[in-house]
Amino acid sequence: MSDMEMKVSIPLDDDGYLRRECPLCLKQFKILLTKEEKGDFVNKAINSYMVKDEKIESGDDNDLEHTCPYCGQKAHSDGWWTQEQAEFFRTIAENMAADIVNETLVKAIKGMSNDLFKVDANEMEKKEVWMHPEINDMVVFNLDCCERKIKIEDEWNGTVYCFFCGFPHEK
């Protein structure tokens, strides 16, 4: 089977920050991606829904963990999508699968009809792919340990953990 390629983008705020969500405490924050991270970030997300029970060999961050800026708990790098982002990528993956089924299996089944019998197959329906635009909320917090920036909730007054290395910062 040939590779499928699709360009997908997810909304960033006006400063270029991407919304993330802790898989444990469910609090949201934003990270500023480097140019290197932007390249295959979305493709890895889609692959995580297309390839199950296999280790994706597209990079060396398969076992990379990040830290929640709020609760300080660690989780694997592919677990930080917001619920809306996860549904967005799931819908894209389902639509890609529907295209494959419709173009191969359904065509083949319909082609089996002859004078003796008629075979009919319905095509899989595709869902609309949509995500809300990103709003400009949260405040910038400098992570001096990694020389990076994140955005956190305005009212957060507790310790802020570095998303990248886990170092605790006092606000």
N, C-alpha and C positions, 0 to 999 in steps of 0.2 A: 504494500500500500504506500502511496506517496505521502509526503509530508503536507500538512495544511498550514498555511500561514495567514495570520490575520492581524491587522494593526488595531490595537485597542488602547484607549487612554482613559484614565480615571481623573476626576476633578481634583485640582489642587486649589489652595486658597490664593489670594492675590500676591502673597509673598513666596509662593512655590512650595508650601508645606503640605504634606500628605497626612490625612487623618488615620490614626491607628486606634486599636481598642485592646485593652488587656484581656486575655482570655480567662483570667481568674477573677479580678475585681470588676471587670467590665467598664472601667473608667476610660474615657477617651483623651487623647493627646495628639500632637502632630509632630512629624519629623521632617527635616529638610534633607532630601536625598542628594548625594553627590552625583556628578555626571556619570560615573561608572555604575552606580546603583540604578540609575534611571534606565539604562540600556535594556536589561532583561528582567526587570522587576515584575512587570505585568505578565510576561510570558511564563515566568515561574509560577505565578498565581494560577494561570489557566492550566498549566501542566499539572498542578497539584490536584485539580479536579478531573483531569483526563487520564492520569496514570495512577492507578490504585495498587497498593501492595507491592510496589517496586520503588527502589531508590532511584531518584532522578539524578543522573550523572552529569547534569549541566553546569555544575560549579562545586566549589569546595565549601559552601555554606549549608550543606544538608544537615549538619549537626550543630550549627551555630545557634546559640541562645541569646535572647535579648532580655532586658530587665524592665519591668513596669516602673515608670517614673513615680507612681503613687504608692503602690503596695510593696515594691521591691522584689516581687516574685519573678522567677525566670520562666521562660517558655521558648519553644523552638521558633525559629525565625519565620516559619510559615503560619504561625498561629495568631498573628496580630491584626488580621483584617477586621474591619467593623462588620456588623451583621449585614448591612446594606452592600458593602463591597463583596462579601462572600456570596451573597445571593446574585449579584451582578456577574461574578465569574462563573458561578454554577450555571446560570442561564446561558452564558456564552458557550460553555462546554456542552450543555444539553442541545443547543441549537447546532453546534458543529456535529454532534453525534446524529441528530436528526437529518442533517444534510447528507451524511455518509449513508445512512439507512435508506433514505429516499432515493438517492442516486444509484445505489447498487442493489440492495435487496428488493425494494418495491418494484423497480424496473424489471428485475429478473423474474419476479413472481408474475407480474402482469404479462411478461413475454411468454409464459408457459401456456397461455390460453391457446386453444386450437378448435377445430370443428367439433370435437367430442365433448369437451368441457371448457367452461369459462372460469378462469381464476381472477379474483379481484383482490386488491390490497389497497388500503387507505394509506396515504402518506402521513408521516408524523408531523404534527403541527409544531411550529416554532413560536417561541414566546418573544414578546417585545423586550428589547434590552435597553434599560434606562437607569440612570442614577441621578439623584438630586445634585445640583451644583454645590460646590463647597462654599460654606459661609466663612466670613472673616471673624473668627472668635479666638479666644485664648491669648495669652501673653507669651512673649519670647523669654526663654530661660537659657542662659549660656552654660554649657557643660565644659568647663575649663579642662577637665581631665582628658577629654578626647578632642577638644577644640571643635565642638559641634554645637548646634542649637536645636532645641525642641520648643514646642509651644505647649503650655499647660493651662489648666483652668484658672481663670482670674482669681478666684477665691481660695485656691489651694495655699495653705500656710505650713504644711508639714514638710518633712524631708523630701527632696526630689532626687530620685535615683537616676543615674545615667542609663539611658536605654541601651547604649552600646557596650559599656563595660561594667555597669552595676555600681559604680562609685556613688556613695551617698553625699549629697550636697545639702547644706542648710539654706533655706530660702531667705 
